Amino acid sequence: MNGEVYGVVMLGGRSWDSWIAEYSESHQHPLNRLTHTFGIPIIILSLPVLLATIVWHRLLWIGVGLFCFGWLLQFVGHAIEGKPPEFLKDWRFLLVGSRWWAAKMRGKA
């Protein structure tokens, strides 16, 4: 399967813009948007830190702490918004969050 076909299957025949628009609908409250603005990059940062623990074991608790703090920010934001996280209805929203964050940083979300 080539990359383009995989992308269509992965995204369910929808564009990234469509996924981001749906994600944005449940992220309207300014405090929820703020918690996600910080929480998403913290989670993303935690992933290479956790991967680095294969070599540098001392980084484990830093990676775990970053990961948990990032998710705590996400859930606090959703409690304020009064809506559950989108990934509870479709796991692909776990990937959409980083695209939403990038679009937000460019002023497009």
Backbone as JSON, one array per atom type, in Angstrom:
{
  "sequence": "MNGEVYGVVMLGGRSWDSWIAEYSESHQHPLNRLTHTFGIPIIILSLPVLLATIVWHRLLWIGVGLFCFGWLLQFVGHAIEGKPPEFLKDWRFLLVGSRWWAAKMRGKA",
  "N": [[0.86, -1.17, 0.0], [0.7, 2.12, -0.95], [1.91, 5.35, 0.3], [0.0, 7.42, -0.1], [-2.47, 6.1, -0.46], [-2.58, 4.76, 1.98], [-2.81, 7.0, 3.67], [-5.38, 7.95, 2.97], [-6.96, 5.81, 3.8], [-6.27, 5.76, 6.51], [-7.21, 8.26, 7.34], [-9.87, 7.94, 6.94], [-11.0, 8.68, 4.51], [-11.33, 11.39, 4.74], [-10.29, 14.84, 4.77], [-7.39, 16.42, 6.28], [-8.09, 18.98, 7.08], [-10.83, 18.73, 7.51], [-10.89, 16.96, 9.7], [-9.56, 18.56, 11.6], [-11.32, 20.72, 11.79], [-13.56, 19.49, 12.98], [-12.4, 18.71, 15.39], [-11.84, 21.22, 16.46], [-14.39, 22.12, 17.07], [-15.03, 21.04, 19.58], [-13.36, 22.38, 21.18], [-13.71, 25.1, 22.12], [-13.88, 26.84, 24.31], [-11.98, 29.41, 25.79], [-10.14, 28.77, 27.89], [-9.89, 26.01, 27.66], [-8.75, 25.85, 25.13], [-6.35, 27.12, 25.75], [-5.2, 25.34, 27.65], [-4.78, 23.18, 25.97], [-3.05, 24.31, 24.14], [-0.68, 24.38, 25.53], [-0.56, 21.79, 26.64], [-0.53, 19.86, 24.52], [2.02, 20.22, 23.08], [3.68, 19.57, 25.23], [3.08, 16.88, 25.71], [3.91, 15.84, 23.24], [6.65, 16.46, 23.4], [7.34, 14.78, 25.49], [7.42, 12.25, 24.35], [9.85, 11.7, 22.71], [11.6, 11.98, 24.86], [10.84, 9.88, 26.53], [11.46, 7.78, 24.79], [14.2, 8.09, 24.72], [14.89, 7.05, 27.14], [15.63, 4.49, 26.81], [18.33, 4.48, 26.45], [19.28, 6.4, 28.29], [18.44, 5.91, 31.3], [17.8, 7.5, 33.46], [16.15, 9.49, 32.6], [13.58, 8.63, 32.68], [11.57, 9.35, 34.66], [11.31, 12.04, 34.14], [10.27, 12.02, 31.54], [7.87, 10.58, 32.0], [6.66, 12.32, 33.81], [6.34, 14.67, 32.23], [4.61, 13.62, 30.25], [2.34, 12.87, 31.78], [1.66, 15.36, 32.96], [1.07, 16.88, 30.67], [-1.21, 15.5, 29.73], [-2.86, 15.88, 31.93], [-3.33, 18.63, 31.75], [-4.84, 18.57, 29.39], [-7.18, 17.16, 30.16], [-8.15, 18.79, 32.22], [-8.79, 21.04, 30.72], [-10.88, 19.97, 29.15], [-12.72, 19.43, 31.15], [-13.38, 22.01, 31.91], [-14.45, 22.91, 29.48], [-16.61, 21.21, 29.31], [-17.04, 19.06, 27.69], [-16.36, 15.79, 26.44], [-13.08, 14.43, 25.6], [-12.25, 14.26, 22.13], [-10.97, 11.94, 21.21], [-12.14, 9.85, 22.52], [-14.3, 9.09, 21.04], [-13.2, 8.5, 18.59], [-10.18, 7.13, 17.91], [-8.35, 8.29, 16.19], [-8.32, 10.98, 16.62], [-6.34, 11.4, 18.44], [-4.11, 11.81, 16.9], [-4.88, 14.01, 15.47], [-4.86, 16.13, 17.21], [-2.22, 17.2, 17.37], [-1.96, 18.26, 14.81], [-3.99, 20.16, 14.91], [-2.91, 21.85, 16.86], [-0.62, 22.78, 15.49], [-1.88, 24.14, 13.38], [-3.21, 26.06, 14.89], [-1.04, 27.5, 15.9], [-0.22, 28.67, 13.58], [-2.25, 30.39, 13.22], [-4.59, 29.42, 12.1], [-6.55, 27.9, 13.24]],
  "CA": [[0.0, 0.0, 0.0], [1.55, 3.31, -0.97], [1.63, 6.34, 1.33], [-1.22, 8.18, -0.37], [-3.61, 5.22, -0.19], [-2.61, 4.57, 3.43], [-3.33, 8.23, 4.26], [-6.82, 7.99, 2.75], [-7.54, 4.8, 4.7], [-6.03, 6.23, 7.88], [-8.07, 9.42, 7.63], [-11.26, 7.6, 6.66], [-11.47, 9.41, 3.33], [-11.52, 12.79, 5.09], [-9.08, 15.66, 4.73], [-6.92, 16.9, 7.58], [-8.88, 20.16, 7.42], [-12.11, 18.25, 8.04], [-10.63, 16.45, 11.06], [-9.21, 19.69, 12.46], [-12.56, 21.49, 12.01], [-14.36, 18.77, 13.97], [-11.66, 18.81, 16.65], [-12.01, 22.6, 16.93], [-15.74, 22.29, 17.6], [-15.09, 20.7, 21.01], [-12.29, 23.14, 21.83], [-14.13, 26.49, 21.93], [-13.66, 27.65, 25.51], [-10.61, 29.94, 25.78], [-9.25, 28.05, 28.81], [-9.62, 24.7, 27.07], [-7.78, 26.1, 24.06], [-5.07, 27.43, 26.39], [-4.61, 24.12, 28.2], [-4.33, 22.36, 24.84], [-1.92, 24.99, 23.53], [0.51, 23.96, 26.27], [-0.56, 20.35, 26.9], [-0.17, 19.07, 23.33], [3.47, 20.14, 22.86], [4.32, 18.87, 26.36], [2.94, 15.45, 25.42], [4.8, 15.53, 22.11], [8.02, 16.49, 23.92], [7.56, 13.63, 26.36], [7.62, 11.01, 23.58], [11.28, 11.41, 22.5], [12.25, 11.82, 26.16], [10.58, 8.49, 26.93], [12.25, 6.93, 23.9], [15.61, 8.23, 25.13], [15.15, 6.29, 28.36], [16.25, 3.22, 26.42], [19.77, 4.68, 26.66], [19.48, 7.17, 29.52], [17.35, 5.49, 32.19], [17.46, 8.56, 34.42], [15.14, 10.37, 32.01], [12.26, 8.0, 32.75], [10.59, 10.1, 35.43], [11.07, 13.31, 33.44], [9.34, 11.69, 30.45], [6.57, 10.23, 32.58], [6.1, 13.55, 34.37], [5.88, 15.5, 31.12], [3.46, 12.97, 29.63], [1.18, 12.98, 32.68], [1.28, 16.77, 33.09], [0.42, 17.26, 29.42], [-2.57, 14.94, 29.7], [-3.63, 16.55, 32.97], [-3.79, 19.89, 31.15], [-5.9, 18.26, 28.42], [-8.42, 16.79, 30.84], [-8.64, 19.99, 32.9], [-9.43, 21.84, 29.67], [-12.16, 19.38, 28.77], [-13.65, 19.63, 32.27], [-13.84, 23.4, 31.78], [-15.29, 22.96, 28.27], [-17.82, 20.43, 29.53], [-17.17, 18.07, 26.62], [-15.3, 14.78, 26.52], [-12.08, 14.47, 24.53], [-12.69, 13.66, 20.86], [-10.4, 10.61, 20.98], [-13.0, 8.82, 23.1], [-15.21, 8.58, 20.01], [-12.39, 8.0, 17.48], [-8.77, 7.18, 18.33], [-7.55, 9.1, 15.27], [-8.2, 12.33, 17.14], [-5.05, 11.5, 19.12], [-3.18, 12.34, 15.91], [-5.4, 15.29, 14.99], [-4.5, 17.18, 18.17], [-0.96, 17.86, 17.0], [-2.24, 19.06, 13.62], [-4.76, 21.31, 15.38], [-1.97, 22.74, 17.53], [0.19, 23.43, 14.46], [-2.76, 25.1, 12.7], [-3.44, 27.15, 15.83], [0.18, 28.3, 15.96], [-0.17, 29.44, 12.34], [-3.42, 31.27, 13.18], [-5.59, 28.84, 11.2], [-7.51, 27.07, 13.98]],
  "C": [[0.9, 1.23, 0.0], [1.07, 4.33, 0.06], [0.33, 7.08, 1.14], [-2.46, 7.35, -0.05], [-3.73, 4.98, 1.31], [-3.2, 5.78, 4.12], [-4.83, 8.33, 4.12], [-7.52, 7.01, 3.68], [-7.44, 5.27, 6.14], [-6.97, 7.36, 8.27], [-9.54, 9.15, 7.33], [-11.84, 8.36, 5.49], [-11.72, 10.88, 3.57], [-10.2, 13.54, 4.98], [-8.66, 16.01, 6.16], [-7.75, 18.1, 8.02], [-10.23, 19.77, 8.03], [-11.94, 17.73, 9.47], [-10.37, 17.6, 12.03], [-10.45, 20.53, 12.77], [-13.43, 20.8, 13.06], [-13.72, 18.85, 15.35], [-11.88, 20.2, 17.27], [-13.37, 22.83, 17.56], [-15.82, 21.99, 19.09], [-13.97, 21.38, 21.79], [-12.57, 24.64, 21.63], [-13.81, 27.38, 23.12], [-12.21, 28.12, 25.53], [-9.65, 29.2, 26.72], [-8.93, 26.64, 28.3], [-8.59, 24.85, 25.96], [-6.39, 26.38, 24.65], [-4.41, 26.17, 26.96], [-4.09, 23.21, 27.1], [-3.11, 22.99, 24.15], [-0.62, 24.61, 24.23], [0.59, 22.44, 26.43], [-0.1, 19.52, 25.72], [1.34, 19.06, 23.1], [4.21, 19.47, 24.02], [4.23, 17.36, 26.14], [3.88, 15.04, 24.3], [6.25, 15.51, 22.57], [8.32, 15.26, 24.77], [7.9, 12.36, 25.58], [9.09, 10.75, 23.26], [12.05, 11.28, 23.82], [12.06, 10.39, 26.65], [11.36, 7.51, 26.07], [13.73, 6.95, 24.3], [15.92, 7.44, 26.4], [15.72, 4.9, 28.06], [17.75, 3.3, 26.68], [20.04, 5.35, 28.0], [18.3, 6.93, 30.47], [16.9, 6.58, 33.15], [16.39, 9.51, 33.89], [13.71, 9.85, 32.17], [11.25, 8.89, 33.47], [10.33, 11.48, 34.84], [10.06, 13.08, 32.32], [7.95, 11.38, 30.96], [5.89, 11.48, 33.14], [5.56, 14.48, 33.3], [4.61, 14.94, 30.5], [2.21, 13.15, 30.49], [0.72, 14.42, 32.84], [0.57, 17.27, 31.83], [-1.01, 16.76, 29.35], [-3.44, 15.56, 30.78], [-4.18, 17.88, 32.44], [-4.95, 19.64, 30.18], [-7.23, 18.0, 29.13], [-9.0, 17.94, 31.65], [-9.38, 20.87, 31.88], [-10.78, 21.29, 29.28], [-13.18, 19.47, 29.9], [-14.23, 21.04, 32.23], [-14.8, 23.53, 30.6], [-16.62, 22.25, 28.48], [-18.09, 19.42, 28.44], [-16.05, 17.06, 26.75], [-14.28, 14.95, 25.39], [-12.58, 13.73, 23.29], [-12.16, 12.24, 20.67], [-11.22, 9.5, 21.61], [-14.0, 8.28, 22.09], [-14.45, 8.05, 18.8], [-10.92, 8.21, 17.82], [-7.92, 8.07, 17.43], [-7.43, 10.56, 15.72], [-6.94, 12.5, 17.99], [-3.99, 12.08, 18.18], [-3.59, 13.74, 15.45], [-4.98, 16.42, 15.92], [-3.23, 17.91, 17.8], [-1.13, 18.71, 15.75], [-3.04, 20.31, 13.98], [-3.83, 22.33, 16.02], [-1.12, 23.5, 16.5], [-0.63, 24.47, 13.7], [-3.02, 26.31, 13.6], [-2.22, 28.06, 15.9], [0.35, 29.16, 14.7], [-1.36, 30.38, 12.19], [-4.54, 30.73, 12.31], [-6.59, 27.93, 11.92], [-8.04, 27.83, 15.17]]
}
